[in-house]
């Protein structure tokens, strides 16, 4: 009977199987390492991209803050310039305003000779045929925009026309007749005239108009007298 020893073959098969398992394990480890390396590189790229985006965002925020600071600076400069302009406008009005106001008063008391002037006066509601020489002023006193006018008129109609013109002038507001009474003027041969006293507020320009609207002009006459 012939006997065949199969032990070496089985041993060889086991060795081959062990080698295959080892190779498979190594291959799996290699694949896993490769995947982990890929994922690590991918995460590194994502981190680098995120850091770049964050840096870009920080730069943008810094630029916005810088522009905002510049805008605030410009606003402050603009406010300072507007304040200076208001002060200068008030100084200019304070210098030229009284002259313009007196010119406006003179215009109210100037006779109208031509048809155009009479037409304009009629549009204002004035009596175009009124002779301003029928009324004259005795005193014109101005103190901090508060004005007192005294004078004489030939009759009440002349005084009424003067009051009407004062009320329609852009240089006078809050016109108030304090009194009007019939008196004799001795130096004119005891001829009777209407004596009157008028209070008003003078307007030098746009600055005074704003003060008047805001209640800053003419509220306390006693302090300005």
QUIHU-V676607 format. One record per residue. N is the residue number from 0. RES is the residue in one letter. PHI is phi as a letter, one per 40 degrees, with the letter a starting at -180 (999 if undefined). OMEGA is omega in whole degrees, 0 to 359 (999 if undefined). NEAR is the number of other ideal C-beta (glycine too) atoms within 8 Angstrom. Layout:
n=[N:N]
res=[RES:RES]
phi=[PHI:PHI]
omega=[OMEGA:OMEGA]
near=[NEAR:NEAR]
This chain:
n=[0:1:2:3:4:5:6:7:8:9:10:11:12:13:14:15:16:17:18:19:20:21:22:23:24:25:26:27:28:29:30:31:32:33:34:35:36:37:38:39:40:41:42:43:44:45:46:47:48:49:50:51:52:53:54:55:56:57:58:59:60:61:62:63:64:65:66:67:68:69:70:71:72:73:74:75:76:77:78:79:80:81:82:83:84:85:86:87:88:89:90:91:92:93:94:95:96:97:98:99:100:101:102:103:104:105:106:107:108:109:110:111:112:113:114:115:116:117:118:119:120:121:122:123:124:125:126:127:128:129:130:131:132:133:134:135:136:137:138:139:140:141:142:143:144:145:146:147:148:149:150:151:152:153:154:155:156:157:158:159:160:161:162:163:164:165:166:167:168:169:170:171:172:173:174:175:176:177:178:179:180:181:182:183:184:185:186:187:188:189:190:191:192:193:194:195:196:197:198:199:200:201:202:203:204:205:206:207:208:209:210:211:212:213:214:215:216:217:218:219:220:221:222:223:224]
res=[X:X:X:X:X:X:X:X:X:X:X:X:X:X:X:X:X:X:X:X:X:X:X:X:X:X:X:X:X:X:X:X:X:X:X:X:X:X:X:X:X:X:X:X:X:X:X:X:X:X:X:X:X:X:X:X:X:X:X:X:X:X:X:X:X:X:X:X:X:X:X:X:X:X:X:X:X:X:X:X:X:X:X:X:X:X:X:X:X:X:X:X:X:X:X:X:X:X:X:X:X:X:X:X:X:X:X:X:X:X:X:X:X:X:X:X:X:X:X:X:X:X:X:X:X:X:X:X:X:X:X:X:X:X:X:X:X:X:X:X:X:X:X:X:X:X:X:X:X:X:X:X:X:X:X:X:X:X:X:X:X:X:X:X:X:X:X:X:X:X:X:X:X:X:X:X:X:X:X:X:X:X:X:X:X:X:X:X:X:X:X:X:X:X:X:X:X:X:X:X:X:X:X:X:X:X:X:X:X:X:X:X:X:X:X:X:X:X:X:X:X:X:X:X:X]
phi=[999:c:b:b:c:c:c:c:c:c:c:c:c:c:c:c:c:c:c:c:c:c:c:c:c:c:c:c:c:c:c:c:c:c:c:c:c:c:c:c:c:c:c:c:c:c:c:c:c:c:c:c:c:c:c:c:c:c:c:c:c:c:c:c:c:c:c:c:c:c:c:c:c:c:c:c:c:c:c:c:c:c:c:c:c:c:c:c:c:c:c:c:c:c:c:c:d:d:c:c:c:c:c:c:c:c:c:c:b:b:c:c:b:c:c:c:c:c:c:c:c:c:c:c:g:c:c:c:c:c:c:c:c:c:a:a:b:c:b:b:b:b:a:f:g:c:b:b:b:b:i:b:b:c:a:c:c:c:c:c:c:c:c:c:c:c:c:c:c:c:c:b:b:f:c:b:c:c:a:a:a:c:b:b:b:c:c:b:g:f:c:c:b:c:c:a:b:b:b:a:b:c:b:c:i:d:c:c:c:c:c:c:c:c:g:c:b:g:c:b:d:c:c:b:c]
omega=[183:179:181:180:181:183:179:180:178:179:179:180:179:180:179:179:179:179:180:179:179:179:179:179:179:180:178:177:180:178:181:178:180:179:180:178:178:180:179:178:179:178:178:178:179:179:179:178:179:179:178:178:179:179:178:179:178:178:179:179:179:178:179:178:179:179:178:178:178:179:179:177:179:178:179:178:179:179:179:179:178:177:178:180:179:179:179:179:179:178:179:178:180:181:185:184:181:180:179:180:179:175:177:177:179:179:179:185:179:179:180:185:184:185:180:179:179:179:178:180:179:177:177:183:178:171:186:182:181:179:182:179:176:179:176:183:177:182:172:183:179:179:180:177:179:189:172:180:173:180:183:176:180:177:183:178:178:178:180:179:179:178:180:180:177:181:180:182:178:181:183:175:180:181:183:175:180:177:169:181:181:182:174:178:187:185:176:177:178:174:182:177:176:176:183:174:185:171:178:172:178:179:181:185:182:179:178:178:179:179:180:179:181:179:182:183:173:182:184:182:185:181:184:182:999]
near=[2:3:4:4:5:6:6:7:7:8:8:8:8:8:8:8:8:8:8:8:8:8:8:8:8:8:8:8:8:8:8:8:8:8:8:8:8:8:8:8:8:8:8:8:8:8:8:8:8:8:8:8:8:8:8:8:8:8:8:8:8:8:8:8:8:8:8:8:8:8:8:8:8:8:8:8:8:8:8:8:8:8:8:8:8:9:8:8:11:9:8:9:13:7:6:9:13:9:7:11:14:8:8:12:12:8:7:11:9:7:6:8:4:6:5:6:10:11:9:8:11:9:6:7:6:11:6:10:5:9:6:10:6:9:14:6:9:6:8:8:7:9:7:4:13:13:12:10:12:10:11:11:14:7:8:8:6:13:14:8:12:13:11:10:10:12:8:8:10:5:9:15:8:7:11:7:10:7:7:9:7:6:9:7:10:6:4:7:5:7:7:7:12:14:12:14:10:13:11:12:12:14:14:13:12:7:11:14:9:8:9:13:6:6:6:6:9:9:5:5:7:5:5:9:6]
